Amino acid sequence: MKTAFLFPGQGAQVVGMGQDVAEAIPAAAQLYEQANDIAGFDLRKLCFEGPEDQLNTTAISQPAIFVTSAALLQAFKGQESTAGISPDVTAGLSLGEYTALYAAGAISFEDGLRLVLKRGQAMQAAADASEGSMVSVMGLEPDKVEALCAAARQGELLEPANFNCPGQVVISGAKAACERAATLAEEHGAMKAVILQVAGAFHTSMMAPAADELSQALADTQINDPAPIQVMSNVKGDYYGSVDEVRGGLTNQLTGAVLWQACVEKLLADGVECFYEIGPGKVLTGLMRRIHRRANITNVSSFAALEKL
């Protein structure tokens, strides 16, 4: 039976995440110690105690989720009940792709965290330099979402950015265009549209300055061939085939759409029967149920969840 480990992206953060696993598992606590040394600030305290507004910033939430996911993975590997479970393939939603690469042995924890710190800071800077936003559109097929973007664009940037699951597409672009899209969505047949509380227009060309910075950081980072564990690429909805593809995929991910539904459908088509979402929150578990109602997915978002396995 093929197994996949899935890792969440930005938005999964919550104050208190990782605290119970760090208190229970010394190896997990050690990762937070290491993270504080690498980051140069008290990332552990922000995860465990907040404040929420600081944890929710792009520059902090990204490394916080990466480290908490890695800590939960460490605990998962160390528990007697789950120690024998290893993935045939890993996948992560946007930021989660870094944890997926770490879990597959393609990047080290230290390098993964440095990249994610750089990514978060660069995306925050690109967002601060532009007026961007994102809108979650529910109940529309992708072609209808494209038509909504065309109607709301009015010469500004607006495009689909996340194809998450059937009936949920996130669009991204200029703030005013996003506001127009949210207003027009029901006219176009959407059940609803929600403007997201994000710093900017992620997964569009507005993130090009961040992609340039990240590309340089990736060129200077040791990346191993992700084998024998395969890793899914968000931007192509298929497996990475080489180290060069990993560098290109992580760079293109900042300015291109995330094809999460396609990634999961590929895993299902290739015979993956057992899924574990490892990291804070239950976003991917919810999306999985929308993609395949009877999917066998286990959520590992706390030490309490681990103990139940």
Secondary structure, DSSP 8 states (H G I E B T S, - for coil): -EEEEEE--TT---TTTTHHHHHH-HHHHHHHHHHHHHHTS-HHHHHHH--HHHHTSHHHHHHHHHHHHHHHHHHHHHSTTTTT---SEEEESTTHHHHHHHHTTSS-HHHHHHHHHHHHHHHHHHHHTS-EEEEEEES--HHHHHHHHHHHHTTS-EEEEEEEETTEEEEEEEHHHHHHHHHHTGGGT-SEEEE---SS-TTSGGGHHHHHHHHHHHHTS------SSEEEETTTTEE--SHHHHHHHHHHHHHS-B-HHHHHHHHHHTTEEEEEEESSSSHHHHHHHHH-TT-EEEEE-SHHHHHH-
